Amino acid sequence: MRETVKSVNVKVLRSKPWIEEKSTFVTYQVPIEGKTSVLNVLTYITENVDPTLGFYCSCRIGKCLGCSMVVNGEVKLACTTLVETDITVEPLRKSKVIKDLVVVKKGKSRPQSA
Ligand code: FES
């Protein structure tokens, strides 16, 4: 039996620090079906809605820690965090933002706090 497709609002803090200091939230409506990760919805946005959205990922299995970001106020790995309802996604707060959700990371560490 096929799972029902529903839409969620994905609110993303966007920024282009080389052009403007101010960051702004942009909300995207994304269809989800079954088990959908934050990384899946971000990929959907770049492939179907806005190819300029910046985020980083590598392993996609929770090993490299490259996709660490703040999801609904908590530091999470985008590739292992499932989306079930509307979410807000921001870059790691203590890191320098390169673009949107891409930050300069200081070493590898498990997500703990925003
Ligand atoms: S992409 Fe490697 S931990 Fe998420």
Boltz pocket constraint, residues with backbone or C-beta under 6 A from the ligand:
constraints:
  - pocket:
      binder: B
      contacts: [[A, 56], [A, 57], [A, 58], [A, 59], [A, 60], [A, 61], [A, 62], [A, 63], [A, 64], [A, 65], [A, 66], [A, 67], [A, 68], [A, 77], [A, 78], [A, 79], [A, 80]]
      max_distance: 6.0
